[in-house]
Amino acid sequence: DDFTAVKVCASLLQLRQPPHRLPLGRLFSTDCSNMAEYGHSTYWDTRYTKDPEPFDWYQRYAGLKELINQYVKKHDNILNVGAGNSRLTEEMYDDGFKSITNVDISSTVISQMQQKYTGETYKGLDWQTMDAMDLKFSDGQFNVIMDKGTLDTLLCGDNSTANAAKYCAEASRVLQSDGVLFIVS
């Protein structure tokens, strides 16, 4: 009954390398009927304007630390897609991961996070407004992609199958051939 999230993207894309197997627990079905707006930046801009407090989908870093440390090296170049205002980046940074690029479709939350994580204290963190289905990075730029709920939001929106395939294609493109796609779903 273990669900291997990476295998979903691998089957959609037929990735170059066999997927890393991450036992993420049992997959529970999600009712997406009230979540169709998750694919739109306006939904997220409104949400982060109304509630700017940090929010972590599914798990905080402490609950994922053992698995992350098993597959991700402290010196890896990490892309955190759909970063939102999660504490994941800060907690990973505090634990020694010093090269993390964070992207989100919401310019509101990216602006908030850029203001919060400025200066020498958080050197090595980058925050950019970007659509996970249209990443503006070079091929093979990252060792690791962290996804904590982003694929889920795409699967709840309009054109879910096509959007998930676009996202997985972009993830495959910007990820090194021996890289790790770490999905928490």
N, C-alpha and C positions, 0 to 999 in steps of 0.2 A: 504493500500500500504506500510505499514511499514514492513521492513525486519528485522527479528530476526536472526542475524548471528549465534548465539549460537545454534539455532534450527537446522542449517545445520549439525553441528557436532553431535548433539544429535541424529538426524535421521540416520546418518551414523553409529553411534556406539551403539545406544540405551543405553545411559548413565544411571548410577545407579540412579541419582537424576533428577527431572525435570529441564530443563534448566532455567537459569535466563533470563528473557526477557529484552533485551536491544534495545530500539527503535532507530535504527541507521539511519533511513531515508530510502528513496527509493533506491532500488537496481538498478543500471544501468548495462546493459550488457557490457562486455568488449571484444574487439577484441584482441585475444591473438596471432594472427598470427606472430607478430614480437617479441613475448615475450617467445618463446619456450626455450630460453637459461636461463631463470630465475631460473630453477631448478639445474643449474650447478655452483659449487663453482668457477670455472675458469672465468665465466662471471662476478661474483661479485668481485673477486680479481682484474680483469682488470679494472672494473668500479671504484673501490675505489682507485686504484693506479692512474688512470687518473684524477679522481675528488674526492679528499679527503674532500671537503667541506661538512658540515652537510646538510642533505637532509631529509625532513619529508614527507612521503607519506600521502596523504589525509588531515590530520589535525595536527596542533601543539597541545601541551598539553592544551593551553588556550581554544581551541575549544572543547576539550573533558573533561575538568576539572569537570564540573557539573555532567556528567554521571559517570566519574571515582569515584568521591567522594561519589556518591550515592551507588556504589557497592564495593568499595575497601577501606579498613581501613588503616590508616597510619602505623600500626604495622604489617600488612600482609607481609608474605614472598612471593615476587612477582617474577615470571619468565617472562622476556620479550623475546619472540621468534622472530628471524629475526630482531634483534635490529639494525643492520646496524650502520650508523652514525647519526641517528635521535637524536634530542634534547629531546625526550620524557623522557628518564631516568634522564637526568640532571634537567629538569624542574619539574619532579615528586619529585626528591630528594630535590630540593630547596623548594618544597611545603610540605615536611615532611615525604615522603615515604623513609625510610632509609634502607630497605632490598630488593635490586633488583639485581637479577641475570640476566645477559644479554647473550644470545647466538646468534650466527650467523654462517652460513656455510662458510663464508669468513674469512680465517685466517688473511688476509690483514687488514680488517676493525677491527677485534678484537685486533690486535696488535696496530693499531692507537688509538683505544679507551682505551686500557690499559695504553698507554703512556699519554693520555690526562687526564684520571681520576685516578691519582695515589695519594698516600699519605693520610694524615689524613683528608684533605678537603672532600674527597669522601669515607670515611670509610663506609662499608656496601654495596658497589657496587662491583660486580664481573663480569668479562668478560671472556667468554669461547668460543672457536671454537667448534661448535657442530651442527649436523644435527637435525632439528626439528622432523624428522621421526625416529630418533634413539637417544633419550635423555638419557644421562648417569646420571640420578638422581634416587633417591629412590622413591618407590611408595608413593603417598600422601605427597610429600615433600613441595608442594606449596599451598598457599591459593588462589592465583590468577595467571592466565596466561594472559599476554597482547600480543595481536597479531594485529599489524598494517600493514596489507598487506601480511603477510606470507602465509596464506591460498590462497590468490589470486595468488601469484606467483606459488604455487604448482599446482593450477588449470590451469595455462597457460603452464605448461611444459609437457614433455613426461609422459605417464602413469598417467595422472592427477587424475583420479578417485581413483586408487590404492594408489597413494601418499597422497592424501587428507585423505583417510581412515587410512593410517599408521600414519599420523600426528595426526589425531583426537584420535586414539587409544593411542598414546604416551601422548597426552595432558590429556586424561582421566586417564591414569595410574599415572602420576606425580602430578595430581591435587587432593586435598583432596575431600572427597565425598560431602562436602558442599561448595566446592570452586567455584570460578567464572572464567569462560572462557570469556574474554572480547575481542571480535573481531571487529576491524574497517575494513570495506570492502567497 
